Amino acid sequence: MTMNYYYITGTGKGIGKALALHLLEDKENYVVGLSRNNAIKHERFEFIRVDLNHFDELNMFQFIDIRDADKIVLINNAGMIGQINHVGSIDNVSIYNTFMVNSIAPAILMNNFIKAYRNYSLEKIVLTISSGAGRHAIESWAAYCASKAAIDMFSLVADVEQKILSAGYPFKIFSVAPGIVDTQMQTQIRNTDKSNFSSVDKFIDYKNNKQLSSPEKTAELLCKILQNPDKYDEVLLDVREI
Ligand SMILES: NC(=O)c1ccc[n+]([C@@H]2O[C@H](COP(=O)([O-])OP(=O)(O)OC[C@H]3O[C@@H](n4cnc5c(N)ncnc54)[C@H](OP(=O)(O)O)[C@@H]3O)[C@@H](O)[C@H]2O)c1
């Protein structure tokens, strides 16, 4: 039997949880969830408690030697929008945490993942959940937009390197915008005071007009990329366009 190993950050809720549950439907898949909270109980699921805001906890995590794998995947999904407010009025701790979870943690995990498995002759993928916000400036989301833009670029560089360095079994690298998804992150956006975020009504309308995707549908679309990585030449993708 073939065995696929998936490391997913942020499996506590939202897209990460839906993705883990979707992958676990296939008995060839084993999932390791790295998160602060866990709501998944499954014989092929392992939970490792990590707070990605804490450098020491993040740095202590090690990717283990996997002998029976046919495919190994890192999904950097965990993310936070941080305090929604204008530059000049943002809490500095929020800026720090947003970059830590959205840029530094996925960059460190990608670095350690490539280090751990670079000599493995099998299919290897790093898929980071980025955001359209990393590709367009959005009022009141400065740290979120900038931290997603940073991980897009980190992924682009890693991809260029894989094409230069790895002859037989390079890592496929993706940074993917998931669309607008009905999770707690959208609830936080809708609950922002209009004086701090003038476009809040647009996000309330998305919800009222049922324009949000479900985490489950998003998980299915992300799995399309994971199942057929060679179909996608670009590093920066958007699930609404695949
Ligand atoms: N929802 C959208 O419309 C949307 C749009 C574009 C991009 N995204 C991106 O999609 C990804 C998933 O977001 P979501 O919508 O599913 O949001 P969510 O429901 O708020 O979930 C965020 C996930 O990140 C984890 N997380 C946050 N801070 C963490 C920390 N310090 N340490 C460990 N895990 C942490 C959470 O796990 P625990 O709290 O259990 O630790 C949770 O599983 C994020 O990268 C987000 O930026 C979402």
Ligand as a Chemical Component Dictionary entry (heavy atoms), coordinates in Angstrom:
data_LIG
# 
_chem_comp.id                   LIG 
_chem_comp.type                 NON-POLYMER 
_chem_comp.pdbx_formal_charge   0 
_chem_comp.three_letter_code    LIG 
# 
loop_
_chem_comp_atom.comp_id 
_chem_comp_atom.atom_id 
_chem_comp_atom.alt_atom_id 
_chem_comp_atom.type_symbol 
_chem_comp_atom.charge 
_chem_comp_atom.model_Cartn_x 
_chem_comp_atom.model_Cartn_y 
_chem_comp_atom.model_Cartn_z 
_chem_comp_atom.pdbx_ordinal 
LIG N1  N1  N 0  -11.011 32.616 5.488  1  
LIG C1  C1  C 0  -10.644 33.364 4.456  2  
LIG O1  O1  O 0  -11.478 34.038 3.813  3  
LIG C2  C2  C 0  -9.209  33.385 4.019  4  
LIG C3  C3  C 0  -8.888  34.136 2.880  5  
LIG C4  C4  C 0  -7.571  34.168 2.452  6  
LIG C5  C5  C 0  -6.613  33.437 3.132  7  
LIG N2  N2  N 1  -6.942  32.720 4.236  8  
LIG C6  C6  C 0  -5.868  31.961 4.914  9  
LIG O2  O2  O 0  -6.289  30.640 5.150  10 
LIG C7  C7  C 0  -5.576  30.098 6.270  11 
LIG C8  C8  C 0  -6.552  29.445 7.232  12 
LIG O3  O3  O 0  -7.384  30.458 7.783  13 
LIG P1  P1  P 0  -8.899  30.189 8.201  14 
LIG O4  O4  O 0  -9.742  31.023 7.343  15 
LIG O5  O5  O -1 -9.161  28.734 8.296  16 
LIG O6  O6  O 0  -8.884  30.902 9.629  17 
LIG P2  P2  P 0  -9.288  30.400 11.080 18 
LIG O7  O7  O 0  -10.571 29.670 11.053 19 
LIG O8  O8  O 0  -9.145  31.594 11.934 20 
LIG O9  O9  O 0  -8.143  29.339 11.415 21 
LIG C9  C9  C 0  -6.823  29.726 11.610 22 
LIG C10 C10 C 0  -6.000  28.486 11.884 23 
LIG O10 O10 O 0  -4.658  28.900 12.162 24 
LIG C11 C11 C 0  -4.236  28.344 13.386 25 
LIG N3  N3  N 0  -3.383  29.270 14.114 26 
LIG C12 C12 C 0  -3.557  30.610 14.260 27 
LIG N4  N4  N 0  -2.621  31.100 15.067 28 
LIG C13 C13 C 0  -1.833  30.053 15.433 29 
LIG C14 C14 C 0  -0.715  29.915 16.271 30 
LIG N5  N5  N 0  -0.200  30.950 16.938 31 
LIG N6  N6  N 0  -0.152  28.695 16.416 32 
LIG C15 C15 C 0  -0.674  27.620 15.794 33 
LIG N7  N7  N 0  -1.740  27.687 14.985 34 
LIG C16 C16 C 0  -2.314  28.880 14.822 35 
LIG C17 C17 C 0  -5.514  28.077 14.160 36 
LIG O11 O11 O 0  -5.335  26.973 15.003 37 
LIG P3  P3  P 0  -5.449  27.031 16.590 38 
LIG O12 O12 O 0  -6.142  28.315 16.941 39 
LIG O13 O13 O 0  -6.158  25.835 16.991 40 
LIG O14 O14 O 0  -4.040  26.990 17.019 41 
LIG C18 C18 C 0  -6.519  27.721 13.081 42 
LIG O15 O15 O 0  -6.533  26.341 12.832 43 
LIG C19 C19 C 0  -4.804  31.267 6.881  44 
LIG O16 O16 O 0  -3.457  31.235 6.462  45 
LIG C20 C20 C 0  -5.506  32.493 6.288  46 
LIG O17 O17 O 0  -4.659  33.610 6.225  47 
LIG C21 C21 C 0  -8.219  32.676 4.688  48 
# 
loop_
_chem_comp_bond.comp_id 
_chem_comp_bond.atom_id_1 
_chem_comp_bond.atom_id_2 
_chem_comp_bond.value_order 
_chem_comp_bond.pdbx_ordinal 
LIG N1  C1  SING 1  
LIG C1  O1  DOUB 2  
LIG C1  C2  SING 3  
LIG C2  C3  SING 4  
LIG C2  C21 DOUB 5  
LIG C3  C4  DOUB 6  
LIG C4  C5  SING 7  
LIG C5  N2  DOUB 8  
LIG N2  C6  SING 9  
LIG N2  C21 SING 10 
LIG C6  O2  SING 11 
LIG C6  C20 SING 12 
LIG O2  C7  SING 13 
LIG C7  C8  SING 14 
LIG C7  C19 SING 15 
LIG C8  O3  SING 16 
LIG O3  P1  SING 17 
LIG P1  O4  DOUB 18 
LIG P1  O5  SING 19 
LIG P1  O6  SING 20 
LIG O6  P2  SING 21 
LIG P2  O7  DOUB 22 
LIG P2  O8  SING 23 
LIG P2  O9  SING 24 
LIG O9  C9  SING 25 
LIG C9  C10 SING 26 
LIG C10 O10 SING 27 
LIG C10 C18 SING 28 
LIG O10 C11 SING 29 
LIG C11 N3  SING 30 
LIG C11 C17 SING 31 
LIG N3  C12 SING 32 
LIG N3  C16 SING 33 
LIG C12 N4  DOUB 34 
LIG N4  C13 SING 35 
LIG C13 C14 SING 36 
LIG C13 C16 DOUB 37 
LIG C14 N5  SING 38 
LIG C14 N6  DOUB 39 
LIG N6  C15 SING 40 
LIG C15 N7  DOUB 41 
LIG N7  C16 SING 42 
LIG C17 O11 SING 43 
LIG C17 C18 SING 44 
LIG O11 P3  SING 45 
LIG P3  O12 DOUB 46 
LIG P3  O13 SING 47 
LIG P3  O14 SING 48 
LIG C18 O15 SING 49 
LIG C19 O16 SING 50 
LIG C19 C20 SING 51 
LIG C20 O17 SING 52 
# 
